[in-house]
Every structure is written in structure tokens, then in C-alpha cells.
Amino acid sequence: MAAEQGKPADWQDAAWWRACLLGGAIGDALGAPIEFDDWPAIRSRFGRCGLTELVPHDGRLGAITDDTQLTLFTAEAVLGYLRRGSSYGVASLDYALAYSYQRWLATQGEQPVSPSARSVELRGMLWECSELHRRRGPGATCLAALRSGQVGTLENPINASKGCGGVMRAAPGVALRGGSMLHGKVIAAVTHGHPTGQLAAGALVVLLRQIALGATLEEALDVALDELAAEPDAAETSSALRQARALARSSVPAGPDAVERLGAGWVAEEALAIAVYAALRSGGNLRRGVLLAVNHSGDSDSTGSIAGNLLGALHGEAALPPDWVEALEVADVIDTVSADLARSGSDLREDSDRAYFIEHSRRYPYQ
């Protein structure tokens, strides 16, 4: 589906990015306190309907986890890569991602391992944000991959993992000239080597790109499935998305039992499928959709985060519950990143806008 004639795509709009990223952070914060609980435990703790509101986690309301942290560091890498490419004509997305993820690793109290001969610089807006130094259940695959000092690529996979740690951070890939299946795959490949882990991330970028062009989620799914059909090793991802769509169209009541037919969300295709199902069954209500995405016996913060990205992108800032946004950790950082992602399609050369170029370089380091 193409954008309307003369109408900029929504990824050029800071409000679209805020809705997408704040929606993801809301889903993350909702799911964080129940990530390791099964549905009976959630129901016992919160009542028959399960979790219905933000509750404190790690000592505060609205606390985000590694899902939002890594999404923001992905945005940092994308913005640094685009600036360098615009200014110097050459840049490496693999390298930019690996460098930013090493900086995230340092926020978790770990020793960063530079992807080059130079040391990792611990500076920039995200590094200076104290809330992003909280260690809140970082994924074992991401930690192991980054500790190794290797940079996973599509050509040289770093492991055989298809965990959801690649797809849950992929949304900023839409800023890469509108985003593509390839961009999502590259984002995941830095730490996740299994094709399904990469293709699920690619499919999320395609879904968000199509939504930004004005598509419904159903229309976006058609495009994503068509693009997956051209990819080798896409059977698991395609099957998971088709199951999510069929379940959403069925008469099965929406709820944890239905969600768990799609899996638990610990692996990439299941996390994406649960998020898509929740968005399809939300009835256009973001609150209902993200609550459906987190109330199950699985990886609640990741499924909530992906569902929040989709629902925010679909329905905009007005759909975000104001009380949840007000309570959300790092909302101010997300606002700045959103504005910069929206502007990322413009000229980022130093001789075009020197003051912005200097500030951009300070915010988003690229070694």
C-alpha cells in the first residue's frame, strides 16, 4: 500500500513515533511485574481479570525493562548510522548497532567489548539517563552475544537463538528510509542468529512501515506475508502470523487461554504472533489490546511491548491512556528520540545545519 499523493509517511511525524514508542514502553511496563508468573498466579494476585492497571515494579510505577532500553539503543544506532551516512557517504549498520548495544551492556554493569580497536565511549543522551542504568531482567542471549565481543551478521550468525530479544527492539528500523524486511533482520542478527529470530524482527518492521503508510493491520499483514513468502526459512514466522490472524477471526473468546494457543512469547515468532493477535482483537482500544497481550503465562513484557508498538502506531497518541503515560519511566527521553527519528529523513550533514548536527552527534555517538 502506498502513501497518499503528497502526504508524508507517518514515520516523518514525531507524534507517530511517540505513539509507537510510548505504546511499546507502556506494554513493557505493564508486563514487567508479571513476566515470570503463570496465568493462575496472575489471577490469584490481581483477581479474575488479571492485571488491569500499571503496578509498581522494581520500586516504582511505570518501570520499563530491557525491551524499551534496547529499543532506545537501537534508535541511537539508527540515528548515528543515518547521520554518518548523510555526512560522510559511508556507514555500517551492523557496526552502529553493535556499538550501541555495547553501550547498553555497560549500563547493565557489564564491561563493554568494543567492536573495533577503539574503546567504547560512555557518553550521549541515553548513557546520561540514570533510569536506563537499571538492570531489569536482561535477556541471556543478548548478554552472552555482547559479552563475546563478536558482531552477529546475516552472513555470519553469532548463535542459533530465535529468542524474542531481536524482534522486541526492532521498531526504530522503520526510520531507515521507511524500513524493510532486511533492516529488521539486521537489527536482530547482531545478537540472534536463527533465521526465525531475524525474520520476525523483519516482519515487525514491515508491519509498522505499512501502518505508517496508512494501511490497516490486516492490510499490513498481507504485505508482510507476501514479503515473507520470498524469504527462505520463513515458514515458522509465516505460520505464526497466519495462526494469529485465524485465531483473531475465530469465535474463541479473547483472553489468556486464546493467547496461549499461540505460545508463550519467549521465542520471536510467538512473541510477534501474540502481539498481532492482541492488536487485532483490541477493538481499536489500546488499553484493551496491551492488557490482552500481557495477561498470559509467558514473556509478558515483550509481548506487551510489541503489541504496544503496533497499537500506538495504528491509533496514535490520543489512544494512549494519559495516566499511564504520566507514570511512565523515560517518557521525556522517548519524546526526544521520537522527534529525532521523525527528522532523520532530512539532511544530517554538518554543512546543512551545523548546530543540529553537533547536538545530534552529542546525543547519539557513532565511533
C-alpha positions in Angstrom: 0.0 0.0 0.0 1.4 3.4 -0.9 1.2 6.7 0.9 -1.4 9.2 -0.3 0.0 11.5 -3.1 1.8 14.5 -1.5 1.2 13.2 2.1 4.4 12.4 4.1 4.5 9.0 5.6 3.7 8.9 9.3 7.3 7.9 10.2 8.2 11.5 9.3 5.9 12.7 12.1 7.2 12.9 15.7 3.7 12.2 17.0 3.6 8.9 15.2 6.9 7.9 16.7 5.8 9.0 20.1 2.7 6.9 19.9 4.6 3.9 18.6 7.5 4.0 21.2 5.4 5.2 24.1 2.9 2.4 23.3 5.7 -0.1 23.4 7.1 1.2 26.7 3.6 1.1 28.2 3.2 -2.6 27.2 6.7 -3.3 28.6 5.9 -1.6 31.9 2.6 -3.4 32.2 4.1 -6.8 31.6 7.3 -6.4 33.7 5.7 -7.2 37.1 4.2 -10.5 35.8 6.8 -11.6 33.3 7.7 -14.7 35.2 4.2 -15.5 36.6 1.8 -18.0 35.0 -1.8 -17.1 34.5 -3.2 -18.8 37.6 -0.6 -16.8 39.7 -1.6 -13.6 37.9 -5.3 -14.2 38.5 -4.6 -15.1 42.2 -2.7 -11.9 42.6 -4.9 -9.4 40.7 -8.3 -11.0 40.5 -10.4 -12.8 37.9 -9.5 -10.4 35.1 -5.8 -10.5 35.9 -3.7 -7.3 35.7 -5.8 -4.3 34.7 -3.5 -1.3 35.6 0.1 -0.4 35.9 1.5 -1.7 39.2 4.9 -0.9 40.8 7.9 -2.9 39.6 11.5 -2.5 41.0 10.3 0.1 43.4 8.4 2.4 41.0 5.3 2.7 38.9 5.8 2.6 35.1 9.2 0.9 35.3 10.5 -0.2 31.9 12.8 -3.2 31.2 15.5 -4.2 28.8 12.8 -4.3 26.0 12.5 -0.5 26.0 16.1 0.1 26.9 17.3 -1.9 23.8 14.6 -0.2 21.6 16.1 3.1 22.5 19.7 2.0 21.9 18.5 0.6 18.6 17.2 4.1 17.8 20.5 5.6 18.9 22.3 3.3 16.4 19.9 4.0 13.6 20.3 7.8 14.1 24.1 7.6 14.4 24.2 5.5 11.2 22.0 7.8 9.2 23.9 10.9 10.3 27.3 9.4 9.4 25.9 8.1 6.1 24.4 11.5 5.2 27.6 13.4 6.2 30.3 11.1 5.0 28.6 8.8 2.5 29.7 5.6 4.2 28.4 3.9 7.4 27.9 0.4 8.7 24.5 -0.5 10.2 25.9 -3.7 11.7 28.7 -1.8 13.4 26.4 1.0 14.6 24.1 -1.5 16.2 26.9 -3.5 17.8 28.5 -0.3 19.2 25.2 1.0 20.7 24.4 -2.4 22.2 27.8 -2.5 23.8 26.9 0.9 25.4 23.7 -0.6 26.6 25.7 -3.6 28.1 27.7 -1.0 30.1 24.5 0.4 31.5 23.8 -3.1 32.9 27.0 -3.0 35.0 29.0 -5.1 32.5 32.3 -4.4 30.8 31.7 -3.4 27.2 33.7 -5.0 24.4 34.5 -2.7 21.5 33.6 -3.9 18.0 36.7 -2.1 16.8 40.2 -1.3 18.1 38.9 1.8 19.8 37.3 1.8 23.2 33.5 2.2 23.7 32.7 5.8 24.5 30.4 6.1 27.5 28.6 9.3 26.7 25.5 10.6 25.0 21.9 11.2 26.0 21.0 7.5 26.7 24.2 6.9 28.7 23.4 10.0 30.8 19.9 8.9 31.6 20.2 7.2 35.1 16.9 5.3 34.6 18.4 3.4 31.7 21.1 2.0 34.0 18.6 -0.1 35.8 19.1 -3.9 35.4 15.7 -5.4 34.8 15.9 -8.9 33.6 18.2 -8.5 30.5 17.9 -11.5 28.1 20.6 -14.2 28.5 21.1 -14.4 24.7 21.7 -10.7 24.3 24.1 -10.7 27.3 26.1 -13.7 26.1 26.3 -12.4 22.5 27.5 -9.0 23.5 29.9 -10.3 26.1 31.6 -12.3 23.4 32.7 -9.2 21.6 31.6 -10.7 18.3 29.2 -8.9 15.9 26.5 -11.2 14.5 25.5 -10.6 10.9 23.2 -12.3 8.4 26.2 -13.8 6.7 28.0 -14.9 10.0 25.4 -15.8 12.6 26.6 -15.5 16.2 24.5 -18.3 17.6 21.3 -20.3 16.8 18.9 -18.4 19.0 15.5 -17.3 17.9 14.6 -15.7 21.2 12.4 -12.6 21.2 15.2 -10.3 22.1 15.7 -9.3 18.5 12.1 -8.6 17.5 11.1 -6.6 20.6 13.7 -3.9 19.9 13.2 -3.6 16.1 10.6 -0.8 15.8 13.2 2.0 15.1 14.2 0.2 11.9 11.2 2.0 10.2 13.4 5.1 10.3 15.8 3.5 7.8 14.3 5.2 4.8 10.9 3.6 5.6 12.3 0.3 6.8 12.4 -3.1 5.2 12.4 -6.8 6.0 16.2 -6.6 5.6 16.6 -3.8 8.1 14.7 -5.7 10.8 16.7 -8.9 10.1 20.0 -6.9 10.5 18.8 -5.4 13.8 18.1 -8.9 15.2 21.2 -10.6 13.7 23.6 -8.7 15.9 22.6 -11.0 18.8 20.3 -13.6 17.4 21.5 -16.0 14.7 18.4 -18.1 13.9 16.6 -17.1 10.7 13.2 -17.1 12.6 14.5 -14.6 15.2 15.6 -12.4 12.4 12.6 -12.7 10.2 10.2 -11.9 13.0 12.0 -8.7 13.5 11.9 -8.0 9.8 8.2 -8.7 9.7 7.6 -6.2 12.6 9.4 -3.5 10.7 7.3 -4.3 7.6 4.1 -4.2 9.6 5.0 -0.8 11.1 6.1 0.6 7.8 2.8 -0.3 6.2 0.8 1.2 9.1 2.8 4.4 8.7 1.8 4.5 5.1 -1.9 4.3 6.0 -2.6 0.6 6.0 -4.8 -1.2 8.4 -3.2 -4.1 10.4 -5.0 -6.6 8.2 -3.6 -4.9 5.1 -0.1 -4.7 6.7 -0.3 -8.4 7.4 -1.0 -9.2 3.8 2.1 -7.3 2.8 4.3 -8.9 5.5 3.2 -12.4 4.5 3.9 -11.6 0.8 7.4 -10.5 1.7 8.0 -13.5 3.9 7.0 -15.8 1.0 10.0 -14.5 -0.8 12.3 -15.3 2.1 14.0 -18.7 2.7 13.4 -20.2 6.2 10.3 -18.1 6.7 7.9 -21.0 7.4 7.8 -20.6 11.2 7.2 -16.8 11.1 4.6 -17.0 8.4 2.8 -19.8 10.1 2.7 -17.9 13.4 1.3 -14.8 11.8 -1.4 -16.8 10.0 -2.4 -18.6 13.2 -2.6 -15.2 15.0 -4.9 -13.9 12.2 -7.1 -17.0 12.2 -7.4 -17.0 16.0 -8.4 -13.3 15.9 -11.1 -14.0 13.3 -12.4 -17.1 15.2 -15.2 -17.2 17.8 -12.7 -18.2 20.5 -13.1 -15.7 23.4 -10.2 -13.3 23.7 -8.2 -14.0 26.8 -5.2 -15.9 28.2 -6.4 -19.3 27.0 -6.6 -18.0 23.5 -3.3 -16.2 23.7 -1.6 -19.4 24.9 -2.7 -21.2 21.8 0.0 -19.1 20.1 2.7 -20.0 22.6 4.4 -18.2 25.4 6.3 -15.5 23.6 9.8 -16.5 24.7 10.7 -17.1 21.0 10.5 -14.5 18.3 7.6 -15.8 16.1 5.4 -16.5 19.2 6.0 -13.0 20.6 5.1 -11.4 17.3 2.1 -13.6 16.8 0.7 -12.8 20.3 1.2 -9.1 19.8 -0.5 -9.2 16.4 -3.4 -11.2 17.8 -3.8 -8.8 20.7 -3.8 -5.8 18.4 -6.4 -7.5 16.1 -8.7 -8.3 19.0 -8.3 -4.9 20.7 -11.4 -3.4 19.1 -9.3 -0.3 18.4 -8.7 0.2 22.1 -5.0 0.3 23.1 -5.7 -0.3 26.7 -7.6 -3.4 26.0 -5.0 -4.6 23.5 -2.0 -4.3 25.6 -3.7 -5.9 28.6 -4.7 -8.8 26.4 -1.0 -9.1 25.3 0.4 -9.2 28.8 -2.1 -11.4 30.7 -0.8 -14.9 30.0 1.8 -17.5 31.2 4.7 -16.2 29.2 7.0 -13.3 28.3 4.5 -10.6 29.2 6.8 -7.6 28.9 8.0 -8.5 25.4 4.6 -9.4 24.0 3.2 -6.2 25.6 5.9 -4.1 24.2 5.4 -5.3 20.6 1.7 -5.0 20.9 2.1 -1.5 22.2 4.3 -0.6 19.3 1.6 -1.8 16.8 -1.3 -0.3 18.6 0.4 3.1 19.2 1.3 3.2 15.5 -2.2 2.3 14.5 -4.2 4.6 16.7 -1.9 7.5 17.6 -1.1 9.4 20.8 -4.8 10.0 21.6 -5.2 6.3 22.2 -2.5 6.3 25.0 -4.1 6.4 28.5 -2.9 9.7 29.9 -2.4 8.3 33.4 -0.1 5.5 32.0 1.9 8.0 30.0 2.3 10.3 33.0 3.6 7.4 35.2 5.9 6.0 32.5 9.7 6.0 33.1 11.9 7.7 30.5 8.9 9.3 28.7 10.9 12.5 28.2 13.8 10.6 26.5 11.3 8.8 24.2 9.9 12.2 23.3 13.3 13.5 22.2 14.2 10.3 20.4 10.8 10.4 18.6 11.4 13.9 17.3 14.9 12.9 16.0 13.6 9.8 14.3 11.0 11.9 12.6 13.6 14.3 11.4 16.0 11.5 10.3 14.9 11.6 6.7 16.2 15.1 6.3 19.7 16.2 5.6 22.0 15.5 8.6 25.2 16.9 7.1 27.2 19.3 9.2 27.2 21.9 6.5 23.4 21.7 6.2 22.6 22.5 9.9 25.7 22.7 12.0 24.0 23.4 15.3 21.7 20.4 15.0 24.5 18.2 13.6 26.6 18.9 16.7 23.7 18.3 19.1 22.8 15.1 17.2 26.4 13.9 17.5 26.4 14.5 21.2 23.1 12.7 21.7 23.8 9.7 19.5 27.5 8.7 19.4 28.8 6.8 16.4 32.5 5.9 16.9 
